Structures are given as structure tokens and as C-alpha cells.
Amino acid sequence: MNARHLSTHAVIALVLVAACGWCTPAFAQRAPDNRVAVSVSAAGQLTATSFSQSITFEQYSEAGSLSAAYSFRPKPVVDAGVNVRVWGPFGVGVSGSYAGESATAQVSASVPNPLVFGQPRQVDGPADVSHTEVGVHIEAVYWVEATPRMEIVVSGGPSVFRVDQDFVADVTYTQSYPYTTATFQSAALLRERQTVNGFNFGGEVGWKMASHMSLSAGLRFSHATASFSDASATSVTIGGLRVGGGVRFLF
């Protein structure tokens, strides 16, 4: 599923979240008594990440090639942040998130023959790689009390992500005379880091369990694109749609 489709689905979901508050009588919606909310939550990021890499190298005075396909499943996310109500139901917020996942990249290399020019050998195998995203999200916040116990929060703004990604840099293999075949042994990894800008928007519903604490459930869509030209990789999509819940401490 591409970013455009995910964005459309996220907008629909946010409208439904907001409608939970708007479906109550208008006079029931007001700014809450609390001015500050500190939240801690856990979520599942529903978006899978896939990209590829292709590099060339020289061996035995002949060009060889290496490609790798990466596919990371949906991953868990932890998030913590604070919202401050500034004027009426409007406020600002900042939050930090962490998502990480390990996966197996599929590596395929064409390695030159040491004796015969133009007769490369195919070498295929797996490589264990990891992908992590650390995000900082700045938010404009709309925070209302739909009922005495239920709160609606809608937010959005810019995001900054630090992305760490393992890439395949080389392969080792075994070979023996007459060198007509080669057998994959392992892959050498190179860790790359990029800091990229993106955006986020989301919404959550909080249910007060006490005057200074509520349980919350919600979703957030974030998006950015990282380019790892040094690794000769295609663009990597960062963020995605995530759904989860947690605790809000109210002050």
C-alpha cells in the first residue's frame, strides 16, 4: 500500500475519531479544565517498508554486481509526549517515538570467474539487517472535552526522523578449481544514518479514570523519505500509519 492510499485512510479514520466528539450536543464540547497532558503509549505501525539496493564492484579485472531486496514487516512503536493548552481548546505539543525492526535481506551477486573472462558465477543468500526510526513530532493541538469523562485530541505538524539502516556492502563466498561455481558464505554490512524532515497528524480519544489520569486510544500517520545514495539504494519510506493506546497524566 503506498503513502497516498495510507494518507487517505488516515484522514478518514481521523474524521471518525473527531466525529465521536462532534456527535454529542454542541454545548457539551468545551476546553478541558486541565492545561497539560503527559502521555505514554505503545502502538503497532501498520505500514510495511520495502526497498532495494544495487551496486557494482571490480574483481579479477572484471565488473561484478550485487543486489539486495529489503522488506520490513509492520513494527511496534513506543511514544511519549506532552500537550499544553494555550488558548481555549487550542495548544501545542511535542512527542518522541521509537520504532525498530529486524529482517532478512535477500542478496544476489554476480561474481567474476578468476580464470575465464565473461563467465560470472551467481551467488545468493540471506543477510540479517536492522532498521530503526527515532522521531520528534511538533504538533498543533485541538483538545476538547466531549463529555465530563471523554476527551478528544486532534493534532498535526512537522516531524524530524533519525533513521539507521543496515545495507549489504559485500559478500564472501567459497570457490574451488575449476571455479565454475561459487557458494555464498556471508554478507558484510554497512550501517548508514540519515536525518530527514516529514510531517505527522493524528487523533486520540481519552477516557478519564481519575481527575488526573485517563486511558487513551488513537492513531497517527507520519511520513518522510530517506535517500541513501552512498549505499546505492532506492528511497526508503519512513513512518506510516500506527494505531495504539496508552496513559495520559493530566495537570
Secondary structure, 3 states (H helix, E strand, C coil): CCHHHHHHHHHHHHHHHHHHHHCCCHHHCECCCCCEEEEEEEEEECCCEEEEEEEEEEECCEEEEEEEEEEECCEEEEEEEEEEEEECCEEEEEEEEEEEEEEEEEEEEEECCCCCCCCCEEEEEEEEEEEEEEEEEEEEEEEEECCCCEEEEEEEEEEEEEEEEEEEEEEEEEECCCCCCEEEEEEEEEEEEEEEEEEEEEEEEEEEEECCEEEEEEEEEEEEEECCHHHCECCEEEEEEEEEEEEEEEC
